[in-house]
Amino acid sequence: MRGRKVLISFLALTLSCSGPGGNGNGGDPLFSDLGVGFGDRFFWDFYGKDGSVIWMSVHDLLLDENIDTNYADIDRFDPVAFKNLQGYLRNSRFLVFWLTKGWRESWFDIDQLNVLMSAGYVPVFMYWYFGDSLDGVPSDTEVEEFMADVDRVILFLRKLKGRKILIFEPEFNVPGIVDDPVAGEEFAGIMETAVKKVRSEVPDVLISLCMMDSGSRDLNETNPSCGFENCALGDIGSWIKADNVYSHLITSLDFICFQQMVSQLSRDPSDPSKVKIYTDEEIGIDLLPERILNLTEFLRDLYGKPVLLGYIAVASGTWTNGEFDPRGWDTKVVQTFRRLREIRPLLKEAGMFGYIPMMIFDHPQHDEGGYHFFLRNEHHLGIVRTSAEEEVDLHLYGDIEPKGSVLDEIYR
């Protein structure tokens, strides 16, 4: 692994547990290069100058040649900034959208989605059905309800003409499943039934399950189970836990997916009522791109499948001396994406075919009513901000501002 100190005996042991999978899709043209994209919602809500709400679609953000004039009624609208953003985003390949429990087809415009697909963009649907409610193997009733919802997803996907991607359970890291081989096999069986159901009805879909990188990230930790000279570079002991599911499911998947969300502050995992403030070393932020490369190589070597970083978010807010600074980590956001750009050849060689920023716009109401694991940083996960105030404003303003040179680092 190019000089990154790995415990080869530990890696060899994990490889012997499952061995590479494969179902022939490694030759799909989509896997032959490394693309980028962006995630968010299909429609964004902006304040209008008259107090109304103006909705902008992904289609218009990418393809409306007159976006600078057609959306002039957005409050504080910056036409030059939007044309500039559009120019960068047109270099995308993947468009990530979320299907949460209770999703509705009305969240999308089918005709516009088909136009985007005809223009070469590939929609990626993060199917977060169980989500945070999952703490163990679902009951028979829950599985029955899930399969009924899978039928709805199938009907939706069949309306989209062309290649698309469906990813089950992003943020999958449930201890009650990944820590228990019996539960892992049972859950894999549920997922396999759902995957086969979708594949039988939607032949032009690529499918995966998305694991979290939830291991230690501490630069100063040298636990041998991490498998690297320090745990900021990776945590094989944690990564291998997902194999309790993947080893039973791998032949049904087209590729392997993982995600990355990093914040200087969050709820304390040991006591969620408290705030945890990490140092740069504790969260390993300066080695995040190298960690991503190591995890990509690990998954490729273990399963013999292409790898997608389904979404990545580096929250820009920091907490210092009792004050929250929404721009405190802007330099870390830029630094991370700059380094990912620099190592793209290595990522591609390691089997990665894409990485995708989780959100374009910081949103003042993101995760409203949710768990707010990242606390105030839930509102600072994007790569572009506006003057909308978190948990005060309901919608976005049009005075968009990229976080430093991040657009250039991702989309040039």
VOPAGU-2260 file (C-alpha; in pm, 1 decimal, decimal comma):
REM VOPAGU-2260
SITE   aa  ch    i         X         Y         Z
SITE  MET   A    0       0,0       0,0       0,0
SITE  ARG   A    1     265,3     244,0    -110,8
SITE  GLY   A    2     454,7     268,2     216,1
SITE  ARG   A    3     151,0     309,2     440,5
SITE  LYS   A    4     243,3      70,0     720,2
SITE  VAL   A    5      -9,1    -215,7     710,8
SITE  LEU   A    6     -26,5    -521,9     930,6
SITE  ILE   A    7     -15,8    -772,4     644,4
SITE  SER   A    8     -95,5   -1072,0     866,5
SITE  PHE   A    9    -412,2    -903,8     991,1
SITE  LEU   A   10    -520,2    -814,4     638,2
SITE  ALA   A   11    -448,5   -1166,6     517,8
SITE  LEU   A   12    -665,9   -1302,9     796,9
SITE  THR   A   13    -958,2   -1083,8     698,9
SITE  LEU   A   14    -922,7   -1173,9     332,6
SITE  SER   A   15    -943,5   -1539,2     419,1
SITE  CYS   A   16   -1281,7   -1479,6     581,4
SITE  SER   A   17   -1476,6   -1415,1     263,3
SITE  GLY   A   18   -1262,0   -1383,9     -46,5
SITE  PRO   A   19   -1336,9   -1171,6    -351,7
SITE  GLY   A   20   -1687,6   -1163,4    -488,8
SITE  GLY   A   21   -1797,2   -1095,8    -841,7
SITE  ASN   A   22   -2105,1   -1109,4   -1063,1
SITE  GLY   A   23   -1962,4    -992,9   -1394,7
SITE  ASN   A   24   -2052,1    -624,7   -1360,1
SITE  GLY   A   25   -1693,6    -513,1   -1305,3
SITE  GLY   A   26   -1682,1    -447,3   -1677,0
SITE  ASP   A   27   -1967,4    -195,2   -1672,3
SITE  PRO   A   28   -1851,9     121,6   -1855,9
SITE  LEU   A   29   -1952,7     329,7   -1555,6
SITE  PHE   A   30   -1672,3     168,7   -1357,1
SITE  SER   A   31   -1398,4     247,2   -1608,2
SITE  ASP   A   32   -1328,3     602,6   -1492,1
SITE  LEU   A   33   -1349,6     814,2   -1178,0
SITE  GLY   A   34   -1627,2    1073,6   -1176,7
SITE  VAL   A   35   -1760,6    1326,5    -929,5
SITE  GLY   A   36   -2103,4    1471,7    -872,5
SITE  PHE   A   37   -2313,5    1622,9    -599,9
SITE  GLY   A   38   -2592,6    1527,9    -365,5
SITE  ASP   A   39   -2883,8    1714,3    -217,2
SITE  ARG   A   40   -3251,8    1736,3    -292,2
SITE  PHE   A   41   -3418,0    1755,6    -635,5
SITE  PHE   A   42   -3579,8    2093,9    -556,2
SITE  TRP   A   43   -3422,7    2369,6    -347,5
SITE  ASP   A   44   -3635,8    2627,8    -169,0
SITE  PHE   A   45   -3532,2    2994,3    -190,0
SITE  TYR   A   46   -3691,7    3307,4     -51,2
SITE  GLY   A   47   -3858,8    3517,2    -317,3
SITE  LYS   A   48   -3830,5    3895,8    -312,3
SITE  ASP   A   49   -4204,5    3921,8    -249,8
SITE  GLY   A   50   -4197,0    3682,0      44,2
SITE  SER   A   51   -4292,3    3378,8    -161,8
SITE  VAL   A   52   -4093,5    3056,5    -195,5
SITE  ILE   A   53   -3916,1    2993,6    -526,8
SITE  TRP   A   54   -3819,5    2637,3    -608,7
SITE  MET   A   55   -3514,3    2560,6    -819,6
SITE  SER   A   56   -3465,8    2209,9    -956,4
SITE  VAL   A   57   -3144,0    2019,5   -1014,9
SITE  HIS   A   58   -3240,2    2020,1   -1382,4
SITE  ASP   A   59   -3245,9    2400,3   -1393,4
SITE  LEU   A   60   -2930,7    2440,2   -1186,5
SITE  LEU   A   61   -2748,2    2224,4   -1440,5
SITE  LEU   A   62   -2921,3    2289,4   -1771,6
SITE  ASP   A   63   -3111,4    2621,0   -1766,9
SITE  GLU   A   64   -2905,4    2841,7   -1998,6
SITE  ASN   A   65   -3082,0    3150,8   -1861,1
SITE  ILE   A   66   -3060,9    3070,9   -1492,9
SITE  ASP   A   67   -2918,0    3418,4   -1428,6
SITE  THR   A   68   -3238,7    3583,2   -1550,0
SITE  ASN   A   69   -3506,3    3317,3   -1495,0
SITE  TYR   A   70   -3442,7    3315,8   -1121,0
SITE  ALA   A   71   -3394,1    3687,6   -1072,8
SITE  ASP   A   72   -3690,4    3700,0    -834,0
SITE  ILE   A   73   -3501,0    3503,7    -568,4
SITE  ASP   A   74   -3424,0    3731,6    -274,7
SITE  ARG   A   75   -3057,7    3849,8    -275,9
SITE  PHE   A   76   -3003,6    3665,0    -604,5
SITE  ASP   A   77   -2647,8    3671,1    -740,3
SITE  PRO   A   78   -2673,6    3586,3   -1112,6
SITE  VAL   A   79   -2298,1    3571,2   -1170,0
SITE  ALA   A   80   -2247,1    3329,6    -880,6
SITE  PHE   A   81   -2518,5    3098,2   -1009,8
SITE  LYS   A   82   -2379,1    3093,0   -1363,0
SITE  ASN   A   83   -2037,7    3019,5   -1218,1
SITE  LEU   A   84   -2175,8    2737,5   -1000,4
SITE  GLN   A   85   -2359,0    2593,5   -1299,0
SITE  GLY   A   86   -2041,2    2589,5   -1503,7
SITE  TYR   A   87   -1861,8    2384,5   -1237,3
SITE  LEU   A   88   -2148,0    2144,2   -1166,2
SITE  ARG   A   89   -2186,1    2055,2   -1532,1
SITE  ASN   A   90   -1866,2    1855,2   -1492,6
SITE  SER   A   91   -2057,2    1614,0   -1267,2
SITE  ARG   A   92   -2143,0    1256,0   -1350,5
SITE  PHE   A   93   -2344,4    1148,4   -1044,7
SITE  LEU   A   94   -2651,4    1311,5    -887,1
SITE  VAL   A   95   -2735,5    1180,4    -540,2
SITE  PHE   A   96   -3090,6    1188,9    -403,2
SITE  TRP   A   97   -3232,9    1041,2     -83,6
SITE  LEU   A   98   -3532,7     810,5     -50,9
SITE  THR   A   99   -3615,4     812,4     319,7
SITE  LYS   A  100   -3896,0     619,0     483,5
SITE  GLY   A  101   -4217,9     785,9     371,0
SITE  TRP   A  102   -4062,3     921,6      49,4
SITE  ARG   A  103   -4291,3    1049,1    -224,3
SITE  GLU   A  104   -4255,1    1048,8    -600,9
SITE  SER   A  105   -4367,2    1413,2    -588,4
SITE  TRP   A  106   -4023,8    1496,7    -447,2
SITE  PHE   A  107   -3899,8    1457,6    -805,4
SITE  ASP   A  108   -3990,0    1559,3   -1157,7
SITE  ILE   A  109   -3976,5    1241,5   -1366,3
SITE  ASP   A  110   -3958,1    1423,8   -1699,1
SITE  GLN   A  111   -3671,4    1644,2   -1580,8
SITE  LEU   A  112   -3488,6    1343,9   -1438,4
SITE  ASN   A  113   -3512,0    1169,6   -1774,4
SITE  VAL   A  114   -3375,1    1479,9   -1948,8
SITE  LEU   A  115   -3081,3    1482,7   -1706,9
SITE  MET   A  116   -3017,3    1114,4   -1771,7
SITE  SER   A  117   -3031,6    1173,6   -2146,5
SITE  ALA   A  118   -2767,8    1443,3   -2094,3
SITE  GLY   A  119   -2536,0    1184,0   -1936,9
SITE  TYR   A  120   -2598,1    1231,2   -1564,0
SITE  VAL   A  121   -2644,4     919,6   -1350,8
SITE  PRO   A  122   -2891,8     943,7   -1060,6
SITE  VAL   A  123   -2787,3     769,8    -738,5
SITE  PHE   A  124   -3071,0     698,7    -494,7
SITE  MET   A  125   -2975,0     653,8    -129,8
SITE  TYR   A  126   -3253,9     431,9      -2,1
SITE  TRP   A  127   -3251,3     508,7     371,5
SITE  TYR   A  128   -3560,1     310,5     467,4
SITE  PHE   A  129   -3465,7     173,0     808,7
SITE  GLY   A  130   -3216,4     447,1     889,7
SITE  ASP   A  131   -3170,8     545,2    1253,2
SITE  SER   A  132   -3461,3     324,7    1361,7
SITE  LEU   A  133   -3259,7      11,6    1285,8
SITE  ASP   A  134   -3099,3    -133,8    1598,9
SITE  GLY   A  135   -3114,4    -503,2    1511,0
SITE  VAL   A  136   -3268,8    -743,1    1261,1
SITE  PRO   A  137   -3612,8    -607,4    1160,9
SITE  SER   A  138   -3921,8    -799,4    1269,5
SITE  ASP   A  139   -4132,3    -997,3    1022,2
SITE  THR   A  140   -4387,2    -715,1    1013,9
SITE  GLU   A  141   -4115,8    -455,5     949,9
SITE  VAL   A  142   -3970,6    -667,4     670,1
SITE  GLU   A  143   -4313,9    -703,0     511,2
SITE  GLU   A  144   -4362,4    -324,8     518,8
SITE  PHE   A  145   -4012,6    -277,1     378,5
SITE  MET   A  146   -4077,6    -510,5      86,1
SITE  ALA   A  147   -4398,7    -322,3       8,9
SITE  ASP   A  148   -4197,6      -2,4      -4,9
SITE  VAL   A  149   -3940,1    -170,4    -229,9
SITE  ASP   A  150   -4227,6    -230,5    -473,4
SITE  ARG   A  151   -4290,7     146,1    -475,9
SITE  VAL   A  152   -3921,8     209,2    -546,4
SITE  ILE   A  153   -3936,6     -35,5    -837,0
SITE  LEU   A  154   -4232,8     144,8    -993,2
SITE  PHE   A  155   -4044,7     473,3    -957,5
SITE  LEU   A  156   -3719,4     344,7   -1106,1
SITE  ARG   A  157   -3898,4     190,4   -1402,6
SITE  LYS   A  158   -4008,4     539,3   -1507,9
SITE  LEU   A  159   -3646,1     650,4   -1541,5
SITE  LYS   A  160   -3496,8     566,6   -1879,0
SITE  GLY   A  161   -3130,7     473,4   -1854,6
SITE  ARG   A  162   -2859,4     376,1   -1609,3
SITE  LYS   A  163   -2931,5     450,0   -1243,3
SITE  ILE   A  164   -2794,6     341,8    -908,3
SITE  LEU   A  165   -2982,3     227,2    -597,4
SITE  ILE   A  166   -2794,2     206,4    -266,9
SITE  PHE   A  167   -2962,1      37,7      28,1
SITE  GLU   A  168   -2914,5     166,5     382,2
SITE  PRO   A  169   -2655,5     443,3     362,0
SITE  GLU   A  170   -2494,7     497,6     702,3
SITE  PHE   A  171   -2518,6     124,0     770,1
SITE  ASN   A  172   -2319,2      54,3    1088,3
SITE  VAL   A  173   -2571,0    -105,3    1325,4
SITE  PRO   A  174   -2378,0    -275,4    1610,0
SITE  GLY   A  175   -2661,8    -520,4    1673,1
SITE  ILE   A  176   -2610,0    -652,6    1321,1
SITE  VAL   A  177   -2244,8    -604,6    1227,2
SITE  ASP   A  178   -2120,5    -731,9    1565,6
SITE  ASP   A  179   -2331,0   -1050,9    1547,2
SITE  PRO   A  180   -2254,4   -1303,5    1269,9
SITE  VAL   A  181   -2597,1   -1465,1    1301,8
SITE  ALA   A  182   -2778,0   -1131,7    1281,9
SITE  GLY   A  183   -2550,0   -1025,7     995,1
SITE  GLU   A  184   -2642,4   -1330,1     790,8
SITE  GLU   A  185   -3012,0   -1281,7     863,2
SITE  PHE   A  186   -3003,3    -914,7     765,5
SITE  ALA   A  187   -2806,9    -999,3     450,1
SITE  GLY   A  188   -3084,4   -1239,5     356,0
SITE  ILE   A  189   -3341,8    -960,7     385,1
SITE  MET   A  190   -3130,3    -730,1     172,6
SITE  GLU   A  191   -3065,0   -1003,0     -84,2
SITE  THR   A  192   -3437,4   -1062,3    -127,2
SITE  ALA   A  193   -3490,9    -690,5    -184,0
SITE  VAL   A  194   -3197,1    -663,8    -425,3
SITE  LYS   A  195   -3320,0    -957,7    -633,0
SITE  LYS   A  196   -3667,7    -810,4    -637,9
SITE  VAL   A  197   -3540,8    -479,8    -775,4
SITE  ARG   A  198   -3303,8    -639,1   -1023,7
SITE  SER   A  199   -3573,5    -863,4   -1168,8
SITE  GLU   A  200   -3793,0    -562,1   -1245,4
SITE  VAL   A  201   -3530,9    -295,4   -1323,8
SITE  PRO   A  202   -3252,6    -448,8   -1535,6
SITE  ASP   A  203   -3066,7    -119,2   -1593,0
SITE  VAL   A  204   -2998,5     -50,0   -1225,2
SITE  LEU   A  205   -2670,8     -95,6   -1034,7
SITE  ILE   A  206   -2712,8    -186,3    -667,6
SITE  SER   A  207   -2509,2    -172,0    -348,3
SITE  LEU   A  208   -2526,2    -143,0      30,8
SITE  CYS   A  209   -2342,9     150,3     194,2
SITE  MET   A  210   -2125,2     102,6     501,2
SITE  MET   A  211   -1999,8     375,4     733,6
SITE  ASP   A  212   -1636,7     424,8     821,7
SITE  SER   A  213   -1702,4     434,8    1194,3
SITE  GLY   A  214   -1366,1     324,4    1333,6
SITE  SER   A  215   -1100,7     516,0    1525,0
SITE  ARG   A  216    -958,3     824,1    1349,4
SITE  ASP   A  217    -703,1     932,3    1608,1
SITE  LEU   A  218    -365,2    1031,6    1466,4
SITE  ASN   A  219    -201,0     953,0    1799,3
SITE  GLU   A  220    -355,7     607,6    1839,6
SITE  THR   A  221    -143,7     314,1    1726,7
SITE  ASN   A  222    -371,1      23,9    1816,8
SITE  PRO   A  223    -251,1    -280,4    1616,0
SITE  SER   A  224    -610,0    -362,1    1518,5
SITE  CYS   A  225    -620,7     -45,2    1307,7
SITE  GLY   A  226    -364,0    -206,5    1075,9
SITE  PHE   A  227    -175,3     114,7     995,0
SITE  GLU   A  228      97,6     316,5    1159,1
SITE  ASN   A  229    -178,0     525,4    1316,1
SITE  CYS   A  230    -556,3     499,7    1328,5
SITE  ALA   A  231    -613,3     820,4    1131,3
SITE  LEU   A  232    -501,1     622,2     824,4
SITE  GLY   A  233    -763,5     354,3     881,2
SITE  ASP   A  234    -919,8     104,7    1117,5
SITE  ILE   A  235    -929,6    -241,7     963,8
SITE  GLY   A  236   -1058,4    -390,1    1288,6
SITE  SER   A  237   -1370,6    -179,1    1250,8
SITE  TRP   A  238   -1398,8    -201,2     872,2
SITE  ILE   A  239   -1404,7    -580,8     871,7
SITE  LYS   A  240   -1717,3    -591,2    1089,1
SITE  ALA   A  241   -1935,3    -512,0     787,8
SITE  ASP   A  242   -1818,6    -842,2     640,5
SITE  ASN   A  243   -2074,2   -1013,6     864,5
SITE  VAL   A  244   -2325,1    -880,6     610,6
SITE  TYR   A  245   -2125,3    -831,1     291,9
SITE  SER   A  246   -1980,3   -1184,5     288,0
SITE  HIS   A  247   -2333,2   -1323,4     246,5
SITE  LEU   A  248   -2454,0   -1051,8      10,5
SITE  ILE   A  249   -2155,4    -975,0    -208,7
SITE  THR   A  250   -2253,5   -1182,5    -513,5
SITE  SER   A  251   -2579,1    -984,8    -534,2
SITE  LEU   A  252   -2406,6    -644,1    -538,0
SITE  ASP   A  253   -2258,7    -464,7    -837,8
SITE  PHE   A  254   -2009,5    -261,3    -636,2
SITE  ILE   A  255   -1916,2    -169,9    -279,1
SITE  CYS   A  256   -2016,7     164,1    -130,9
SITE  PHE   A  257   -1898,1     356,1     171,5
SITE  GLN   A  258   -1949,4     709,3     298,7
SITE  GLN   A  259   -1760,0     970,6     500,2
SITE  MET   A  260   -1900,9    1241,1     727,9
SITE  VAL   A  261   -1656,2    1432,6     946,9
SITE  SER   A  262   -1720,3    1716,0    1190,4
SITE  GLN   A  263   -1510,2    1887,0    1454,4
SITE  LEU   A  264   -1809,0    1866,7    1689,7
SITE  SER   A  265   -2084,6    1615,8    1745,7
SITE  ARG   A  266   -2284,8    1449,6    2016,9
SITE  ASP   A  267   -2056,1    1256,0    2247,3
SITE  PRO   A  268   -2090,7     889,1    2143,3
SITE  SER   A  269   -2053,2     784,6    2508,0
SITE  ASP   A  270   -2314,9    1035,0    2630,6
SITE  PRO   A  271   -2532,6    1188,3    2356,2
SITE  SER   A  272   -2656,2    1459,9    2594,4
SITE  LYS   A  273   -2307,3    1613,5    2585,2
SITE  VAL   A  274   -2110,3    1786,5    2310,4
SITE  LYS   A  275   -1783,8    1630,8    2194,2
SITE  ILE   A  276   -1523,4    1869,9    2051,8
SITE  TYR   A  277   -1243,8    1692,2    1865,7
SITE  THR   A  278    -893,7    1817,9    1804,9
SITE  ASP   A  279    -760,7    1790,3    1450,7
SITE  GLU   A  280    -548,4    1495,5    1562,8
SITE  GLU   A  281    -834,7    1313,1    1736,2
SITE  ILE   A  282   -1056,8    1328,5    1428,0
SITE  GLY   A  283    -767,5    1273,1    1185,8
SITE  ILE   A  284    -893,0    1540,9     949,0
SITE  ASP   A  285    -555,4    1607,5     785,9
SITE  LEU   A  286    -522,3    1243,6     678,0
SITE  LEU   A  287    -883,7    1191,7     565,9
SITE  PRO   A  288    -799,7    1157,0     191,3
SITE  GLU   A  289    -532,5     896,6     268,1
SITE  ARG   A  290    -781,9     712,3     488,3
SITE  ILE   A  291   -1032,3     714,2     201,1
SITE  LEU   A  292    -767,7     567,3     -29,9
SITE  ASN   A  293    -682,5     296,9     223,8
SITE  LEU   A  294   -1046,8     199,8     274,5
SITE  THR   A  295   -1098,8     186,2    -102,4
SITE  GLU   A  296    -802,3     -48,7    -142,4
SITE  PHE   A  297    -918,0    -260,2     149,7
SITE  LEU   A  298   -1267,3    -307,6       5,0
SITE  ARG   A  299   -1140,7    -375,7    -345,5
SITE  ASP   A  300    -890,5    -634,5    -220,9
SITE  LEU   A  301   -1148,8    -800,4       2,7
SITE  TYR   A  302   -1438,0    -819,7    -242,8
SITE  GLY   A  303   -1296,2    -774,0    -591,3
SITE  LYS   A  304   -1559,9    -513,2    -672,9
SITE  PRO   A  305   -1551,1    -150,5    -791,2
SITE  VAL   A  306   -1589,4     101,8    -507,7
SITE  LEU   A  307   -1799,0     418,0    -476,1
SITE  LEU   A  308   -1760,7     686,1    -209,4
SITE  GLY   A  309   -2134,4     746,6    -214,7
SITE  TYR   A  310   -2116,2    1075,9     -30,9
SITE  ILE   A  311   -1864,2    1277,9     162,6
SITE  ALA   A  312   -1924,9    1573,3     391,6
SITE  VAL   A  313   -1672,0    1777,0     586,0
SITE  ALA   A  314   -1872,0    2012,1     807,6
SITE  SER   A  315   -1727,0    2362,7     809,6
SITE  GLY   A  316   -1823,9    2476,4    1159,0
SITE  THR   A  317   -1599,1    2470,7    1465,6
SITE  TRP   A  318   -1645,8    2533,8    1837,2
SITE  THR   A  319   -1371,5    2728,2    2010,6
SITE  ASN   A  320   -1376,7    2893,2    2352,2
SITE  GLY   A  321   -1754,3    2866,1    2378,8
SITE  GLU   A  322   -1820,3    3019,2    2036,5
SITE  PHE   A  323   -1944,5    2847,9    1720,4
SITE  ASP   A  324   -1776,3    2959,0    1397,4
SITE  PRO   A  325   -1957,3    2834,9    1082,2
SITE  ARG   A  326   -1642,8    2909,2     877,8
SITE  GLY   A  327   -1386,2    2766,3    1116,7
SITE  TRP   A  328   -1312,8    2459,0     904,9
SITE  ASP   A  329   -1345,5    2615,2     558,4
SITE  THR   A  330    -975,5    2552,3     505,6
SITE  LYS   A  331   -1021,0    2185,6     602,7
SITE  VAL   A  332   -1304,0    2150,0     350,3
SITE  VAL   A  333   -1083,7    2288,0      73,5
SITE  GLN   A  334    -778,7    2093,8     191,2
SITE  THR   A  335    -968,7    1764,0     186,0
SITE  PHE   A  336   -1107,5    1803,5    -164,3
SITE  ARG   A  337    -778,6    1939,3    -296,5
SITE  ARG   A  338    -596,4    1632,5    -171,4
SITE  LEU   A  339    -862,9    1401,5    -316,0
SITE  ARG   A  340    -808,8    1571,1    -652,1
SITE  GLU   A  341    -433,2    1522,5    -622,0
SITE  ILE   A  342    -467,8    1150,0    -553,1
SITE  ARG   A  343    -739,5    1078,0    -810,2
SITE  PRO   A  344    -504,2     854,6   -1012,3
SITE  LEU   A  345    -438,1     648,0    -698,1
SITE  LEU   A  346    -807,4     631,6    -612,3
SITE  LYS   A  347    -888,7     516,1    -964,5
SITE  GLU   A  348    -611,3     257,5    -952,4
SITE  ALA   A  349    -753,8     136,2    -619,6
SITE  GLY   A  350   -1090,1      69,1    -783,7
SITE  MET   A  351   -1287,4     383,8    -701,4
SITE  PHE   A  352   -1521,5     501,7    -976,8
SITE  GLY   A  353   -1665,3     805,4    -802,4
SITE  TYR   A  354   -1682,3    1032,1    -498,9
SITE  ILE   A  355   -1965,9    1273,2    -436,8
SITE  PRO   A  356   -2003,4    1573,0    -203,5
SITE  MET   A  357   -2308,6    1508,6      12,2
SITE  MET   A  358   -2468,9    1851,4     -25,9
SITE  ILE   A  359   -2432,3    2156,1    -248,2
SITE  PHE   A  360   -2596,8    2410,0     -18,5
SITE  ASP   A  361   -2579,6    2449,8     356,7
SITE  HIS   A  362   -2943,6    2451,3     460,8
SITE  PRO   A  363   -3078,0    2632,9     770,8
SITE  GLN   A  364   -3336,0    2358,0     835,5
SITE  HIS   A  365   -3136,5    2045,6     749,9
SITE  ASP   A  366   -3232,9    1744,9     964,0
SITE  GLU   A  367   -3523,6    1938,9    1113,9
SITE  GLY   A  368   -3687,6    1711,2    1368,4
SITE  GLY   A  369   -3402,5    1461,2    1335,7
SITE  TYR   A  370   -3129,9    1343,2    1568,3
SITE  HIS   A  371   -2884,9    1624,6    1489,8
SITE  PHE   A  372   -2579,0    1410,8    1556,1
SITE  PHE   A  373   -2350,4    1691,8    1436,7
SITE  LEU   A  374   -2551,5    1952,2    1631,2
SITE  ARG   A  375   -2514,4    2297,0    1470,4
SITE  ASN   A  376   -2289,8    2149,8    1204,3
SITE  GLU   A  377   -2593,7    1971,7    1054,9
SITE  HIS   A  378   -2651,6    2307,3     886,7
SITE  HIS   A  379   -2297,5    2335,3     749,4
SITE  LEU   A  380   -2245,1    2013,7     552,6
SITE  GLY   A  381   -2257,0    2170,6     206,9
SITE  ILE   A  382   -1985,7    2317,6     -14,4
SITE  VAL   A  383   -2177,3    2640,8     -81,4
SITE  ARG   A  384   -2331,8    2870,4     180,1
SITE  THR   A  385   -2582,9    3153,0     175,3
SITE  SER   A  386   -2667,1    3417,2     435,1
SITE  ALA   A  387   -2955,9    3204,1     567,1
SITE  GLU   A  388   -2922,1    3158,7     944,0
SITE  GLU   A  389   -2938,2    2809,3    1087,7
SITE  GLU   A  390   -3267,9    2717,7    1255,5
SITE  VAL   A  391   -3386,0    3078,7    1205,9
SITE  ASP   A  392   -3447,6    3106,0     833,8
SITE  LEU   A  393   -3675,7    2853,3     669,0
SITE  HIS   A  394   -3530,4    2882,7     319,3
SITE  LEU   A  395   -3214,2    2977,6     128,9
SITE  TYR   A  396   -3117,3    3317,2      -8,6
SITE  GLY   A  397   -2965,0    3373,0    -349,3
SITE  ASP   A  398   -2638,0    3523,7    -227,0
SITE  ILE   A  399   -2449,5    3196,2    -266,6
SITE  GLU   A  400   -2082,7    3172,2    -170,3
SITE  PRO   A  401   -1859,2    2867,7    -229,0
SITE  LYS   A  402   -1641,7    2764,5      63,1
SITE  GLY   A  403   -1303,6    2888,6     -53,4
SITE  SER   A  404   -1179,4    2724,5    -375,2
SITE  VAL   A  405   -1376,5    2403,9    -314,3
SITE  LEU   A  406   -1559,0    2412,9    -650,4
SITE  ASP   A  407   -1230,2    2432,0    -831,7
SITE  GLU   A  408   -1089,0    2143,4    -627,1
SITE  ILE   A  409   -1383,2    1914,8    -708,0
SITE  TYR   A  410   -1510,9    2002,7   -1054,5
SITE  ARG   A  411   -1225,3    2131,7   -1264,8
